[in-house]
Amino acid sequence: MRRLAPALALLLLTGSPASAFLVEVTTSVAVADADDQRALQTALTQAVDGVLQEAIAFKPTLIVLTHAAVVGARLYIRLIVADADGERTFEELQGPPDFSQPHENVELKL
């Protein structure tokens, strides 16, 4: 037991803090024919694949399409992309805020 406590303390002190990735990405792709559902589906798939391959550097477990609009010959989309920890954060943020508990004033300096 005497050896367990220092080993546990060392583990807690040297452990890295948890990190979560939760990002919102906006992108666009060309659409040949905005009235063709198959062309829109292909464009959407290309846009999401492009984000996953070129814009993020983590393995996503959650991808949410939050907005899509065709403007002219382009499809504009907005995605939320998260890893496993970010997905848990996203789920926690979906509930209504708890204003019943008093909160401290926090000053942010950038």
C-alpha positions in Angstrom: 0.0 0.0 0.0 2.9 2.4 0.7 4.2 2.0 -2.8 0.8 2.3 -4.4 0.1 5.8 -3.2 3.3 7.4 -4.6 2.9 5.5 -7.9 -0.7 6.8 -8.2 0.4 10.3 -7.3 3.1 10.1 -10.0 0.6 8.9 -12.6 -1.8 11.7 -11.8 0.9 14.3 -12.0 2.4 13.1 -15.2 -0.8 12.2 -17.0 -1.7 14.5 -19.9 -4.9 16.5 -19.7 -7.8 15.2 -21.7 -8.5 16.8 -25.0 -11.6 16.9 -27.1 -11.9 18.0 -30.7 -15.2 19.6 -31.7 -15.0 21.8 -34.7 -17.4 23.6 -37.1 -16.3 23.6 -40.7 -17.8 25.6 -43.6 -16.9 24.6 -47.1 -18.3 24.7 -50.6 -18.1 22.6 -53.8 -19.3 23.1 -57.4 -22.6 21.6 -58.4 -23.2 20.9 -62.1 -27.1 20.9 -61.8 -28.7 22.1 -58.6 -32.0 20.5 -59.6 -30.4 17.0 -59.9 -30.7 15.2 -56.5 -27.9 12.8 -57.5 -25.6 15.6 -58.4 -26.3 17.3 -55.0 -25.7 14.0 -53.2 -22.4 13.5 -55.1 -21.4 17.1 -54.3 -22.3 16.7 -50.6 -20.3 13.5 -50.4 -17.3 15.2 -52.1 -17.5 18.1 -49.7 -17.6 16.0 -46.6 -14.8 13.7 -47.9 -12.7 16.8 -48.6 -13.2 18.1 -45.0 -12.3 14.7 -43.5 -9.2 14.3 -45.7 -7.9 17.9 -45.8 -9.3 20.0 -43.0 -9.0 17.9 -39.9 -6.2 15.9 -38.4 -8.2 13.6 -36.0 -10.4 10.6 -36.5 -14.0 11.7 -36.3 -16.7 9.8 -34.5 -19.4 12.3 -35.1 -20.3 14.3 -38.3 -23.4 16.5 -38.3 -24.6 18.5 -41.3 -26.0 21.7 -39.8 -26.6 23.8 -42.9 -26.6 23.4 -46.7 -27.5 25.9 -49.4 -27.1 26.1 -53.1 -26.0 29.5 -54.3 -25.5 29.8 -58.0 -23.4 26.8 -59.1 -22.0 26.0 -55.6 -23.2 24.0 -52.7 -22.2 25.5 -49.3 -22.3 23.3 -46.3 -21.6 23.6 -42.6 -20.5 20.6 -40.6 -19.8 19.8 -36.9 -17.0 17.3 -36.7 -15.9 15.7 -33.4 -13.8 12.9 -32.0 -15.1 10.6 -29.2 -14.4 13.2 -26.4 -15.7 16.0 -28.5 -18.8 14.0 -29.2 -19.5 13.7 -25.5 -18.9 17.5 -25.2 -21.4 18.0 -28.0 -24.0 15.9 -26.4 -23.5 17.7 -23.1 -24.0 21.1 -24.8 -27.3 19.9 -26.4 -29.2 20.3 -23.1 -30.6 23.6 -21.8 -28.1 25.6 -19.8 -28.4 25.4 -16.0 -28.9 28.9 -14.7 -30.1 27.8 -11.3 -26.5 27.7 -9.9 -24.7 30.9 -9.3 -21.6 31.3 -11.5 -18.4 33.1 -10.8 -17.4 36.0 -12.9 -14.6 34.9 -15.2 -12.3 37.3 -17.0 -10.8 36.2 -20.3 -7.7 37.9 -21.6 -6.7 37.2 -25.2 
